[in-house]
Amino acid sequence: MISIVGAGPTGALLAILLQRRGHDIELFETRPDPRAVRAESGRSINLALADRGIHALQTAGVFDRLGTALLPMRGRLIHLENKDTVFQPYGQRPHEVIYSVSRHRLNQALIGVAAGLPGIGLNFQHRFEAADFGTATAQIRDLRRDRILYVPMQPMLATDGAGSTMRRQMSALGLIQAGETDLAHGYKELSIPAGPGGSFRLASEALHIWPRGNHMLIALPNDDGSFTATLFLPKTGPISFQSLNDPDAVDQFLTQSFPDARELMPQAITEFGTHTTGFLGEVSASPWHIGATAALIGDAAHAMVPFHGQGMNCCFEDCIEFDACVARHSSAGANSWAAAFAQFGAERKPNTDAITAMALENYLEMRESVADPQFQLRQALSLELERRFPRRFIPRYSMVMFHHEIPYLAARQRGAIQTEILLALTQGAAALSDIDFGRAEREINTKLPPV
Ligand SMILES: Cc1cc2nc3c(=O)[nH]c(=O)nc-3n(C[C@H](O)[C@H](O)[C@H](O)COP(=O)(O)OP(=O)(O)OC[C@H]3O[C@@H](n4cnc5c(N)ncnc54)[C@H](O)[C@@H]3O)c2cc1C
Protein backbone atom coordinates (compact mmCIF):
# COMPACT_ATOMS: atom_id res chain seq x y z
CA MET A 1 0.00 0.00 0.00
CA ILE A 2 1.22 3.50 -0.90
CA SER A 3 0.53 6.36 1.47
CA ILE A 4 0.38 9.91 0.19
CA VAL A 5 0.66 12.93 2.46
CA GLY A 6 -1.15 16.02 1.14
CA ALA A 7 -4.26 15.93 -1.05
CA GLY A 8 -3.60 19.16 -2.97
CA PRO A 9 -3.39 19.08 -6.77
CA THR A 10 -0.28 16.83 -6.79
CA GLY A 11 -1.36 14.30 -4.16
CA ALA A 12 -4.88 13.91 -5.54
CA LEU A 13 -3.76 13.46 -9.16
CA LEU A 14 -1.00 11.07 -8.14
CA ALA A 15 -3.48 8.91 -6.20
CA ILE A 16 -5.71 8.62 -9.28
CA LEU A 17 -2.85 7.69 -11.61
CA LEU A 18 -1.28 5.14 -9.24
CA GLN A 19 -4.63 3.54 -8.44
CA ARG A 20 -5.07 2.97 -12.17
CA ARG A 21 -1.80 1.04 -12.11
CA GLY A 22 -3.34 -1.29 -9.55
CA HIS A 23 -1.93 0.20 -6.33
CA ASP A 24 -3.92 0.68 -3.14
CA ILE A 25 -3.54 4.20 -1.77
CA GLU A 26 -4.15 5.90 1.57
CA LEU A 27 -4.26 9.67 1.24
CA PHE A 28 -3.76 11.84 4.37
CA GLU A 29 -4.68 15.53 4.28
CA THR A 30 -4.63 18.12 7.08
CA ARG A 31 -7.59 20.08 5.79
CA PRO A 32 -11.23 19.03 5.68
CA ASP A 33 -12.74 17.43 2.58
CA PRO A 34 -12.95 20.24 -0.06
CA ARG A 35 -16.29 18.82 -1.23
CA ALA A 36 -17.81 19.67 2.17
CA VAL A 37 -16.44 23.17 2.77
CA ARG A 38 -16.45 26.56 1.04
CA ALA A 39 -13.29 27.96 -0.58
CA GLU A 40 -11.02 29.90 1.78
CA SER A 41 -10.95 33.57 0.83
CA GLY A 42 -7.71 35.45 0.28
CA ARG A 43 -5.69 32.38 -0.63
CA SER A 44 -4.76 32.01 -4.31
CA ILE A 45 -8.37 31.57 -5.38
CA ASN A 46 -7.80 30.93 -9.05
CA LEU A 47 -4.96 29.55 -11.10
CA ALA A 48 -3.86 29.59 -14.72
CA LEU A 49 -4.14 26.12 -16.23
CA ALA A 50 -2.17 25.49 -19.43
CA ASP A 51 -1.31 22.66 -21.81
CA ARG A 52 0.93 20.63 -19.47
CA GLY A 53 -1.72 20.62 -16.76
CA ILE A 54 -4.54 19.99 -19.22
CA HIS A 55 -2.69 17.06 -20.76
CA ALA A 56 -2.18 15.50 -17.31
CA LEU A 57 -5.79 16.06 -16.27
CA GLN A 58 -6.99 14.53 -19.55
CA THR A 59 -4.79 11.49 -18.99
CA ALA A 60 -6.39 11.04 -15.57
CA GLY A 61 -9.94 11.62 -16.89
CA VAL A 62 -10.48 14.72 -14.74
CA PHE A 63 -10.37 17.52 -17.31
CA ASP A 64 -13.89 16.97 -18.65
CA ARG A 65 -15.28 17.35 -15.15
CA LEU A 66 -14.14 20.96 -14.93
CA GLY A 67 -16.71 22.27 -17.45
CA THR A 68 -17.79 25.80 -16.59
CA ALA A 69 -15.01 26.16 -14.01
CA LEU A 70 -12.64 26.88 -16.93
CA LEU A 71 -12.47 30.44 -18.23
CA PRO A 72 -10.32 30.93 -21.34
CA MET A 73 -7.76 33.74 -21.28
CA ARG A 74 -6.44 34.57 -24.76
CA GLY A 75 -3.73 37.01 -23.74
CA ARG A 76 -2.51 39.66 -21.35
CA LEU A 77 -4.35 42.96 -21.20
CA ILE A 78 -1.81 45.51 -20.00
CA HIS A 79 -3.23 48.51 -18.14
CA LEU A 80 -0.78 51.38 -18.54
CA GLU A 81 -0.42 54.25 -16.07
CA ASN A 82 -2.30 56.63 -18.39
CA LYS A 83 -5.21 54.10 -18.34
CA ASP A 84 -4.56 53.03 -21.98
CA THR A 85 -4.62 49.28 -22.53
CA VAL A 86 -2.52 47.03 -24.77
CA PHE A 87 -3.58 43.45 -25.59
CA GLN A 88 -0.78 40.90 -26.03
CA PRO A 89 -2.10 37.55 -27.32
CA TYR A 90 -0.55 34.51 -25.63
CA GLY A 91 -0.49 32.47 -28.82
CA GLN A 92 -1.82 32.62 -32.34
CA ARG A 93 -3.78 29.44 -32.87
CA PRO A 94 -7.35 29.04 -31.60
CA HIS A 95 -6.35 26.40 -29.03
CA GLU A 96 -3.47 28.53 -27.68
CA VAL A 97 -5.32 29.86 -24.66
CA ILE A 98 -4.80 29.33 -20.98
CA TYR A 99 -7.64 28.88 -18.51
CA SER A 100 -8.44 30.55 -15.24
CA VAL A 101 -9.71 27.83 -12.92
CA SER A 102 -10.90 27.96 -9.33
CA ARG A 103 -8.43 26.16 -7.07
CA HIS A 104 -11.31 24.94 -4.94
CA ARG A 105 -13.34 23.59 -7.89
CA LEU A 106 -10.24 21.86 -9.22
CA ASN A 107 -9.54 20.25 -5.83
CA GLN A 108 -13.16 19.18 -5.59
CA ALA A 109 -13.02 17.59 -9.06
CA LEU A 110 -9.80 15.71 -8.30
CA ILE A 111 -11.01 14.47 -4.93
CA GLY A 112 -14.37 13.57 -6.48
CA VAL A 113 -12.67 11.32 -9.05
CA ALA A 114 -10.34 9.80 -6.41
CA ALA A 115 -13.28 9.09 -4.09
CA GLY A 116 -15.02 7.11 -6.83
CA LEU A 117 -12.09 4.73 -7.36
CA PRO A 118 -11.83 1.49 -5.39
CA GLY A 119 -8.62 1.15 -3.42
CA ILE A 120 -8.19 4.85 -2.54
CA GLY A 121 -8.74 5.67 1.14
CA LEU A 122 -9.28 9.39 1.83
CA ASN A 123 -8.33 10.60 5.31
CA PHE A 124 -9.09 14.30 5.80
CA GLN A 125 -8.11 16.19 8.94
CA HIS A 126 -5.09 13.91 9.26
CA ARG A 127 -1.74 15.66 9.64
CA PHE A 128 1.62 14.07 8.95
CA GLU A 129 3.86 15.04 11.88
CA ALA A 130 7.01 12.94 11.93
CA ALA A 131 8.87 10.18 10.13
CA ASP A 132 11.19 7.52 11.52
CA PHE A 133 13.27 6.52 8.49
CA GLY A 134 14.98 3.74 10.46
CA THR A 135 11.74 1.82 10.99
CA ALA A 136 10.02 3.33 7.90
CA THR A 137 7.09 4.52 10.01
CA ALA A 138 5.29 7.86 9.91
CA GLN A 139 3.28 9.50 12.66
CA ILE A 140 0.03 10.95 11.47
CA ARG A 141 -2.33 12.78 13.79
CA ASP A 142 -6.06 12.23 13.36
CA LEU A 143 -7.10 15.78 14.20
CA ARG A 144 -10.73 14.91 14.87
CA ARG A 145 -9.92 12.39 17.60
CA ASP A 146 -6.53 13.83 18.52
CA ARG A 147 -4.75 10.49 18.33
CA ILE A 148 -1.59 9.39 16.56
CA LEU A 149 -1.61 6.74 13.85
CA TYR A 150 1.60 4.87 13.00
CA VAL A 151 1.62 4.42 9.24
CA PRO A 152 4.18 2.28 7.39
CA MET A 153 6.10 4.09 4.65
CA GLN A 154 6.06 1.42 1.97
CA PRO A 155 6.52 3.89 0.43
CA MET A 156 5.20 7.31 1.51
CA LEU A 157 4.88 10.01 -1.15
CA ALA A 158 5.10 13.50 0.29
CA THR A 159 2.99 15.96 -1.70
CA ASP A 160 2.57 18.33 1.22
CA GLY A 161 3.42 21.51 -0.66
CA ALA A 162 6.08 24.20 -0.48
CA GLY A 163 6.24 24.16 3.33
CA SER A 164 6.60 20.34 3.31
CA THR A 165 7.05 18.89 6.79
CA MET A 166 8.54 15.77 5.21
CA ARG A 167 11.17 17.73 3.30
CA ARG A 168 12.12 19.75 6.37
CA GLN A 169 12.51 16.55 8.39
CA MET A 170 14.60 14.83 5.75
CA SER A 171 16.78 17.92 5.61
CA ALA A 172 17.02 18.35 9.40
CA LEU A 173 18.24 14.75 9.67
CA GLY A 174 20.89 15.45 7.03
CA LEU A 175 19.38 12.89 4.66
CA ILE A 176 18.92 15.41 1.83
CA GLN A 177 20.09 18.93 1.01
CA ALA A 178 17.18 21.36 0.91
CA GLY A 179 16.79 25.11 0.71
CA GLU A 180 14.00 27.68 0.80
CA THR A 181 14.50 31.21 -0.54
CA ASP A 182 12.10 34.07 0.05
CA LEU A 183 11.48 36.74 -2.55
CA ALA A 184 11.63 40.36 -1.43
CA HIS A 185 7.99 40.66 -2.57
CA GLY A 186 4.82 39.28 -0.99
CA TYR A 187 1.27 39.14 -2.32
CA LYS A 188 -2.24 39.90 -1.23
CA GLU A 189 -5.52 38.90 -2.82
CA LEU A 190 -8.20 41.52 -3.49
CA SER A 191 -11.48 41.15 -5.33
CA ILE A 192 -13.25 42.82 -8.22
CA PRO A 193 -16.93 41.94 -7.79
CA ALA A 194 -19.20 41.10 -10.73
CA GLY A 195 -21.28 43.82 -12.35
CA PRO A 196 -25.08 43.78 -12.66
CA GLY A 197 -26.50 40.32 -13.48
CA GLY A 198 -23.13 38.62 -12.98
CA SER A 199 -21.49 40.55 -15.83
CA PHE A 200 -17.71 40.99 -16.06
CA ARG A 201 -16.50 44.53 -15.39
CA LEU A 202 -13.28 43.94 -17.34
CA ALA A 203 -12.65 41.97 -20.54
CA SER A 204 -13.30 38.39 -19.43
CA GLU A 205 -11.00 36.54 -21.82
CA ALA A 206 -7.76 38.06 -20.60
CA LEU A 207 -5.33 38.03 -17.72
CA HIS A 208 -5.15 41.67 -16.66
CA ILE A 209 -1.85 43.22 -15.59
CA TRP A 210 -1.14 46.65 -14.15
CA PRO A 211 2.71 46.69 -14.30
CA ARG A 212 4.26 49.44 -12.20
CA GLY A 213 7.97 48.60 -12.00
CA ASN A 214 8.57 47.52 -8.44
CA HIS A 215 4.98 46.41 -7.87
CA MET A 216 2.08 45.15 -9.92
CA LEU A 217 -1.53 44.07 -9.81
CA ILE A 218 -2.94 41.19 -11.82
CA ALA A 219 -6.52 39.89 -12.14
CA LEU A 220 -7.95 36.58 -13.36
CA PRO A 221 -11.65 36.00 -14.14
CA ASN A 222 -13.99 33.76 -12.09
CA ASP A 223 -17.10 32.02 -13.40
CA ASP A 224 -19.46 34.22 -11.34
CA GLY A 225 -18.42 37.38 -13.21
CA SER A 226 -15.94 38.51 -10.55
CA PHE A 227 -12.16 38.75 -10.86
CA THR A 228 -9.59 37.79 -8.27
CA ALA A 229 -6.86 40.40 -8.20
CA THR A 230 -3.43 39.82 -6.69
CA LEU A 231 -1.25 42.68 -5.59
CA PHE A 232 2.51 41.97 -5.63
CA LEU A 233 4.46 44.42 -3.50
CA PRO A 234 7.86 44.56 -1.75
CA LYS A 235 7.67 43.37 1.84
CA THR A 236 9.72 46.31 3.14
CA GLY A 237 10.80 49.71 1.82
CA PRO A 238 9.12 53.00 0.86
CA ILE A 239 6.17 51.37 -0.96
CA SER A 240 5.68 48.04 0.75
CA PHE A 241 3.40 45.88 2.83
CA GLN A 242 5.30 47.19 5.85
CA SER A 243 4.87 50.88 4.97
CA LEU A 244 1.19 50.63 3.97
CA ASN A 245 0.06 50.26 7.53
CA ASP A 246 -3.09 52.36 7.70
CA PRO A 247 -6.26 52.43 5.58
CA ASP A 248 -5.67 55.96 4.25
CA ALA A 249 -2.17 55.07 3.03
CA VAL A 250 -3.54 51.93 1.34
CA ASP A 251 -6.33 53.88 -0.33
CA GLN A 252 -3.96 56.59 -1.54
CA PHE A 253 -1.51 54.02 -2.88
CA LEU A 254 -4.14 51.98 -4.76
CA THR A 255 -5.79 55.10 -6.17
CA GLN A 256 -2.48 56.51 -7.39
CA SER A 257 -1.02 53.28 -8.78
CA PHE A 258 -4.12 51.61 -10.21
CA PRO A 259 -6.88 54.26 -10.50
CA ASP A 260 -9.03 52.26 -12.95
CA ALA A 261 -8.76 49.05 -10.90
CA ARG A 262 -9.36 50.87 -7.60
CA GLU A 263 -12.78 52.00 -8.87
CA LEU A 264 -13.70 48.33 -9.38
CA MET A 265 -12.54 47.17 -5.93
CA PRO A 266 -14.91 48.68 -3.34
CA GLN A 267 -13.74 46.21 -0.65
CA ALA A 268 -10.03 46.71 -1.30
CA ILE A 269 -9.21 48.57 1.92
CA THR A 270 -10.98 46.05 4.15
CA GLU A 271 -9.50 43.12 2.23
CA PHE A 272 -6.02 44.63 2.44
CA GLY A 273 -6.42 44.71 6.22
CA THR A 274 -7.96 41.25 6.66
CA HIS A 275 -6.39 39.03 3.97
CA THR A 276 -3.05 37.57 4.97
CA THR A 277 0.06 38.63 3.11
CA GLY A 278 1.34 35.60 1.21
CA PHE A 279 5.00 34.71 0.88
CA LEU A 280 6.65 34.00 -2.44
CA GLY A 281 9.71 31.90 -2.79
CA GLU A 282 11.50 28.91 -4.18
CA VAL A 283 12.17 25.49 -2.75
CA SER A 284 14.99 23.22 -3.81
CA ALA A 285 15.89 19.75 -2.62
CA SER A 286 18.30 17.02 -3.63
CA PRO A 287 17.83 14.13 -3.76
CA TRP A 288 14.05 13.91 -3.68
CA HIS A 289 13.89 10.50 -2.04
CA ILE A 290 15.20 8.31 0.77
CA GLY A 291 15.82 4.82 -0.63
CA ALA A 292 12.53 3.04 -1.22
CA THR A 293 10.90 4.66 1.82
CA ALA A 294 9.78 8.16 0.93
CA ALA A 295 9.84 10.64 -1.95
CA LEU A 296 9.01 14.32 -2.42
CA ILE A 297 6.84 15.26 -5.40
CA GLY A 298 5.30 18.55 -6.57
CA ASP A 299 5.86 21.79 -4.65
CA ALA A 300 7.32 19.78 -1.77
CA ALA A 301 10.32 19.10 -4.02
CA HIS A 302 10.60 22.25 -6.14
CA ALA A 303 8.28 25.19 -5.48
CA MET A 304 8.74 28.23 -7.73
CA VAL A 305 7.46 31.81 -7.83
CA PRO A 306 4.04 32.07 -9.52
CA PHE A 307 4.97 34.43 -12.37
CA HIS A 308 4.83 31.91 -15.20
CA GLY A 309 1.56 30.38 -13.99
CA GLN A 310 3.32 27.00 -14.12
CA GLY A 311 3.68 25.75 -10.53
CA MET A 312 0.66 23.51 -10.56
CA ASN A 313 1.04 22.69 -14.26
CA CYS A 314 4.56 21.51 -13.50
CA CYS A 315 3.28 19.45 -10.54
CA PHE A 316 0.73 17.77 -12.79
CA GLU A 317 3.47 16.97 -15.28
CA ASP A 318 5.50 15.54 -12.36
CA CYS A 319 2.64 13.13 -11.70
CA ILE A 320 2.59 11.89 -15.29
CA GLU A 321 6.36 11.43 -15.34
CA PHE A 322 6.46 9.81 -11.92
CA ASP A 323 3.72 7.40 -12.96
CA ALA A 324 5.74 6.49 -16.07
CA CYS A 325 8.82 5.79 -13.91
CA VAL A 326 6.74 3.57 -11.61
CA ALA A 327 5.48 1.65 -14.64
CA ARG A 328 9.00 1.24 -16.05
CA HIS A 329 10.36 -0.24 -12.82
CA SER A 330 7.35 -2.23 -11.65
CA SER A 331 9.04 -5.56 -12.40
CA ALA A 332 12.19 -4.74 -10.40
CA GLY A 333 10.80 -6.44 -7.27
CA ALA A 334 12.11 -5.16 -3.94
CA ASN A 335 14.15 -2.46 -5.70
CA SER A 336 11.34 -1.09 -7.81
CA TRP A 337 10.45 1.94 -5.67
CA ALA A 338 14.03 3.03 -5.13
CA ALA A 339 14.72 2.67 -8.86
CA ALA A 340 11.58 4.58 -9.84
CA PHE A 341 12.38 7.40 -7.37
CA ALA A 342 15.97 7.65 -8.58
CA GLN A 343 15.01 7.77 -12.25
CA PHE A 344 12.27 10.30 -11.60
CA GLY A 345 14.67 12.62 -9.77
CA ALA A 346 17.42 12.29 -12.36
CA GLU A 347 15.15 12.98 -15.33
CA ARG A 348 12.81 15.50 -13.82
CA LYS A 349 15.05 17.82 -11.81
CA PRO A 350 16.82 19.47 -14.79
CA ASN A 351 13.37 20.37 -16.09
CA THR A 352 11.97 21.65 -12.79
CA ASP A 353 15.16 23.69 -12.31
CA ALA A 354 14.58 25.20 -15.77
CA ILE A 355 10.97 26.22 -15.10
CA THR A 356 11.92 27.56 -11.67
CA ALA A 357 14.46 29.85 -13.37
CA MET A 358 12.01 30.86 -16.12
CA ALA A 359 9.33 31.70 -13.53
CA LEU A 360 11.73 34.07 -11.82
CA GLU A 361 12.66 35.64 -15.17
CA ASN A 362 8.97 36.18 -15.93
CA TYR A 363 8.68 38.12 -12.69
CA LEU A 364 10.76 40.96 -14.13
CA GLU A 365 9.02 40.65 -17.47
CA MET A 366 5.55 41.07 -15.96
CA ARG A 367 6.47 43.96 -13.67
CA GLU A 368 8.52 45.96 -16.14
CA SER A 369 9.13 44.70 -19.64
CA VAL A 370 5.53 44.17 -20.79
CA ALA A 371 5.00 47.95 -20.87
CA ASP A 372 8.22 48.60 -22.87
CA PRO A 373 7.64 49.23 -26.64
CA GLN A 374 10.86 47.35 -27.57
CA PHE A 375 9.62 44.33 -25.62
CA GLN A 376 6.28 44.59 -27.40
CA LEU A 377 8.07 44.71 -30.77
CA ARG A 378 10.09 41.60 -29.87
CA GLN A 379 6.88 39.85 -28.89
CA ALA A 380 5.16 40.77 -32.14
CA LEU A 381 8.25 39.62 -34.05
CA SER A 382 8.28 36.30 -32.16
CA LEU A 383 4.75 35.58 -33.30
CA GLU A 384 5.60 36.63 -36.87
CA LEU A 385 8.66 34.34 -36.90
CA GLU A 386 6.55 31.49 -35.62
CA ARG A 387 4.08 32.09 -38.48
CA ARG A 388 6.93 32.03 -41.02
CA PHE A 389 9.07 29.25 -39.50
CA PRO A 390 6.67 27.21 -37.34
CA ARG A 391 8.90 24.12 -37.10
CA ARG A 392 11.90 26.04 -35.82
CA PHE A 393 10.81 29.21 -34.02
CA ILE A 394 8.21 28.94 -31.24
CA PRO A 395 8.11 31.81 -28.71
CA ARG A 396 9.44 30.63 -25.34
CA TYR A 397 6.20 31.49 -23.61
CA SER A 398 4.33 29.29 -26.11
CA MET A 399 6.80 26.40 -25.68
CA VAL A 400 6.17 26.48 -21.93
CA MET A 401 2.42 27.06 -22.01
CA PHE A 402 1.20 25.26 -25.15
CA HIS A 403 3.73 22.51 -25.96
CA HIS A 404 3.84 19.79 -23.32
CA GLU A 405 5.94 17.71 -25.74
CA ILE A 406 8.84 20.19 -25.36
CA PRO A 407 10.56 19.67 -21.99
CA TYR A 408 11.09 22.79 -19.87
CA LEU A 409 14.86 22.54 -20.20
CA ALA A 410 14.69 22.48 -24.00
CA ALA A 411 12.27 25.45 -23.92
CA ARG A 412 14.74 27.43 -21.84
CA GLN A 413 17.73 26.54 -24.02
CA ARG A 414 15.94 27.31 -27.31
CA GLY A 415 14.46 30.43 -25.69
CA ALA A 416 17.95 31.79 -24.95
CA ILE A 417 18.98 31.38 -28.61
CA GLN A 418 15.74 32.96 -29.78
CA THR A 419 16.25 35.98 -27.51
CA GLU A 420 19.68 36.56 -29.07
CA ILE A 421 18.12 36.42 -32.54
CA LEU A 422 15.27 38.77 -31.56
CA LEU A 423 17.64 41.30 -29.98
CA ALA A 424 19.86 41.31 -33.06
CA LEU A 425 16.94 41.69 -35.48
CA THR A 426 15.19 44.48 -33.57
CA GLN A 427 18.27 46.60 -32.99
CA GLY A 428 17.37 50.05 -34.34
CA ALA A 429 13.92 48.84 -35.47
CA ALA A 430 10.66 50.48 -34.43
CA ALA A 431 8.15 48.27 -36.24
CA LEU A 432 7.87 44.88 -37.97
CA SER A 433 8.28 46.64 -41.32
CA ASP A 434 11.89 47.49 -40.29
CA ILE A 435 12.87 43.83 -39.81
CA ASP A 436 15.19 42.06 -42.24
CA PHE A 437 13.37 38.73 -42.65
CA GLY A 438 16.05 37.36 -44.97
CA ARG A 439 18.56 37.67 -42.15
CA ALA A 440 15.99 36.21 -39.75
CA GLU A 441 15.67 33.11 -41.93
CA ARG A 442 19.43 32.62 -42.13
CA GLU A 443 19.88 33.01 -38.38
CA ILE A 444 17.01 30.67 -37.57
CA ASN A 445 18.11 27.96 -39.99
CA THR A 446 21.66 28.11 -38.63
CA LYS A 447 20.91 28.28 -34.91
CA LEU A 448 17.61 26.49 -34.33
CA PRO A 449 17.18 22.86 -35.42
CA PRO A 450 13.57 21.81 -36.10
CA VAL A 451 11.61 21.02 -32.94
C1 LIG B 1 -0.15 33.40 -5.41
C2 LIG B 1 0.04 32.12 -6.17
C3 LIG B 1 -0.47 32.00 -7.44
C4 LIG B 1 -0.26 30.82 -8.18
N1 LIG B 1 -0.74 30.76 -9.45
C5 LIG B 1 -0.53 29.66 -10.18
C6 LIG B 1 -1.04 29.56 -11.52
O1 LIG B 1 -1.67 30.49 -12.03
N2 LIG B 1 -0.80 28.41 -12.23
C7 LIG B 1 -0.09 27.38 -11.70
O2 LIG B 1 0.11 26.38 -12.41
N3 LIG B 1 0.39 27.43 -10.42
C8 LIG B 1 0.19 28.52 -9.67
N4 LIG B 1 0.64 28.59 -8.38
C9 LIG B 1 1.40 27.42 -7.85
C10 LIG B 1 0.47 26.33 -7.32
O3 LIG B 1 -0.40 26.89 -6.36
C11 LIG B 1 1.29 25.22 -6.72
O4 LIG B 1 2.33 24.84 -7.59
C12 LIG B 1 0.43 23.98 -6.45
O5 LIG B 1 -0.64 24.31 -5.59
C13 LIG B 1 1.28 22.88 -5.82
O6 LIG B 1 0.49 21.76 -5.58
P1 LIG B 1 0.91 20.72 -4.46
O7 LIG B 1 -0.23 19.75 -4.37
O8 LIG B 1 2.26 20.20 -4.73
O9 LIG B 1 1.00 21.59 -3.12
P2 LIG B 1 -0.18 22.36 -2.38
O10 LIG B 1 -1.14 22.93 -3.32
O11 LIG B 1 0.49 23.27 -1.41
O12 LIG B 1 -0.94 21.20 -1.58
C14 LIG B 1 -0.33 20.59 -0.48
C15 LIG B 1 -1.43 19.91 0.32
O13 LIG B 1 -0.82 19.23 1.42
C16 LIG B 1 -1.52 19.51 2.61
N5 LIG B 1 -0.57 19.39 3.70
C17 LIG B 1 0.43 20.24 4.01
N6 LIG B 1 1.12 19.78 5.08
C18 LIG B 1 0.53 18.60 5.45
C19 LIG B 1 0.80 17.66 6.47
N7 LIG B 1 1.80 17.84 7.33
N8 LIG B 1 0.00 16.58 6.56
C20 LIG B 1 -1.02 16.41 5.67
N9 LIG B 1 -1.32 17.26 4.68
C21 LIG B 1 -0.54 18.35 4.56
C22 LIG B 1 -2.06 20.91 2.41
O14 LIG B 1 -3.17 21.15 3.25
C23 LIG B 1 -2.41 20.91 0.94
O15 LIG B 1 -3.71 20.46 0.70
C24 LIG B 1 0.44 29.73 -7.61
C25 LIG B 1 0.94 29.84 -6.31
C26 LIG B 1 0.75 31.01 -5.60
C27 LIG B 1 1.30 31.12 -4.21
The ligand as an SDF file (V2000), in Angstrom:
LIG
                    3D

 53 58  0  0  0  0  0  0  0  0999 V2000
   -0.1530   33.4000   -5.4110 C   0  0  0  0  0  0  0  0  0  0  0  0
    0.0420   32.1160   -6.1650 C   0  0  0  0  0  0  0  0  0  0  0  0
   -0.4670   31.9990   -7.4420 C   0  0  0  0  0  0  0  0  0  0  0  0
   -0.2610   30.8230   -8.1750 C   0  0  0  0  0  0  0  0  0  0  0  0
   -0.7430   30.7600   -9.4460 N   0  0  0  0  0  0  0  0  0  0  0  0
   -0.5300   29.6580  -10.1760 C   0  0  0  0  0  0  0  0  0  0  0  0
   -1.0380   29.5630  -11.5210 C   0  0  0  0  0  0  0  0  0  0  0  0
   -1.6740   30.4940  -12.0280 O   0  0  0  0  0  0  0  0  0  0  0  0
   -0.8010   28.4140  -12.2250 N   0  0  0  0  0  0  0  0  0  0  0  0
   -0.0950   27.3810  -11.7050 C   0  0  0  0  0  0  0  0  0  0  0  0
    0.1060   26.3750  -12.4050 O   0  0  0  0  0  0  0  0  0  0  0  0
    0.3880   27.4250  -10.4240 N   0  0  0  0  0  0  0  0  0  0  0  0
    0.1850   28.5230   -9.6670 C   0  0  0  0  0  0  0  0  0  0  0  0
    0.6370   28.5870   -8.3820 N   0  0  0  0  0  0  0  0  0  0  0  0
    1.3990   27.4170   -7.8460 C   0  0  0  0  0  0  0  0  0  0  0  0
    0.4670   26.3340   -7.3240 C   0  0  0  0  0  0  0  0  0  0  0  0
   -0.3950   26.8860   -6.3570 O   0  0  0  0  0  0  0  0  0  0  0  0
    1.2940   25.2150   -6.7210 C   0  0  0  0  0  0  0  0  0  0  0  0
    2.3290   24.8450   -7.5940 O   0  0  0  0  0  0  0  0  0  0  0  0
    0.4290   23.9830   -6.4550 C   0  0  0  0  0  0  0  0  0  0  0  0
   -0.6370   24.3060   -5.5910 O   0  0  0  0  0  0  0  0  0  0  0  0
    1.2820   22.8760   -5.8200 C   0  0  0  0  0  0  0  0  0  0  0  0
    0.4870   21.7640   -5.5830 O   0  0  0  0  0  0  0  0  0  0  0  0
    0.9060   20.7190   -4.4650 P   0  0  0  0  0  0  0  0  0  0  0  0
   -0.2310   19.7480   -4.3730 O   0  0  0  0  0  0  0  0  0  0  0  0
    2.2640   20.1980   -4.7260 O   0  0  0  0  0  0  0  0  0  0  0  0
    1.0040   21.5850   -3.1250 O   0  0  0  0  0  0  0  0  0  0  0  0
   -0.1770   22.3580   -2.3760 P   0  0  0  0  0  0  0  0  0  0  0  0
   -1.1430   22.9270   -3.3240 O   0  0  0  0  0  0  0  0  0  0  0  0
    0.4900   23.2700   -1.4110 O   0  0  0  0  0  0  0  0  0  0  0  0
   -0.9360   21.2030   -1.5820 O   0  0  0  0  0  0  0  0  0  0  0  0
   -0.3260   20.5900   -0.4760 C   0  0  0  0  0  0  0  0  0  0  0  0
   -1.4270   19.9100    0.3210 C   0  0  0  0  0  0  0  0  0  0  0  0
   -0.8180   19.2330    1.4160 O   0  0  0  0  0  0  0  0  0  0  0  0
   -1.5230   19.5070    2.6120 C   0  0  0  0  0  0  0  0  0  0  0  0
   -0.5730   19.3910    3.7040 N   0  0  0  0  0  0  0  0  0  0  0  0
    0.4320   20.2400    4.0120 C   0  0  0  0  0  0  0  0  0  0  0  0
    1.1230   19.7840    5.0820 N   0  0  0  0  0  0  0  0  0  0  0  0
    0.5290   18.6040    5.4480 C   0  0  0  0  0  0  0  0  0  0  0  0
    0.8000   17.6560    6.4700 C   0  0  0  0  0  0  0  0  0  0  0  0
    1.8050   17.8450    7.3320 N   0  0  0  0  0  0  0  0  0  0  0  0
    0.0040   16.5830    6.5630 N   0  0  0  0  0  0  0  0  0  0  0  0
   -1.0150   16.4050    5.6670 C   0  0  0  0  0  0  0  0  0  0  0  0
   -1.3190   17.2620    4.6850 N   0  0  0  0  0  0  0  0  0  0  0  0
   -0.5420   18.3500    4.5570 C   0  0  0  0  0  0  0  0  0  0  0  0
   -2.0600   20.9090    2.4090 C   0  0  0  0  0  0  0  0  0  0  0  0
   -3.1670   21.1540    3.2510 O   0  0  0  0  0  0  0  0  0  0  0  0
   -2.4110   20.9070    0.9410 C   0  0  0  0  0  0  0  0  0  0  0  0
   -3.7120   20.4570    0.7040 O   0  0  0  0  0  0  0  0  0  0  0  0
    0.4450   29.7330   -7.6150 C   0  0  0  0  0  0  0  0  0  0  0  0
    0.9420   29.8440   -6.3150 C   0  0  0  0  0  0  0  0  0  0  0  0
    0.7500   31.0110   -5.5960 C   0  0  0  0  0  0  0  0  0  0  0  0
    1.3000   31.1180   -4.2110 C   0  0  0  0  0  0  0  0  0  0  0  0
  1  2  1  0
  2  3  1  0
  2 52  2  0
  3  4  2  0
  4  5  1  0
  4 50  1  0
  5  6  2  0
  6  7  1  0
  6 13  1  0
  7  8  2  0
  7  9  1  0
  9 10  1  0
 10 11  2  0
 10 12  1  0
 12 13  2  0
 13 14  1  0
 14 15  1  0
 14 50  1  0
 15 16  1  0
 16 17  1  0
 16 18  1  0
 18 19  1  0
 18 20  1  0
 20 21  1  0
 20 22  1  0
 22 23  1  0
 23 24  1  0
 24 25  2  0
 24 26  1  0
 24 27  1  0
 27 28  1  0
 28 29  2  0
 28 30  1  0
 28 31  1  0
 31 32  1  0
 32 33  1  0
 33 34  1  0
 33 48  1  0
 34 35  1  0
 35 36  1  0
 35 46  1  0
 36 37  1  0
 36 45  1  0
 37 38  2  0
 38 39  1  0
 39 40  1  0
 39 45  2  0
 40 41  1  0
 40 42  2  0
 42 43  1  0
 43 44  2  0
 44 45  1  0
 46 47  1  0
 46 48  1  0
 48 49  1  0
 50 51  2  0
 51 52  1  0
 52 53  1  0
M  END
$$$$
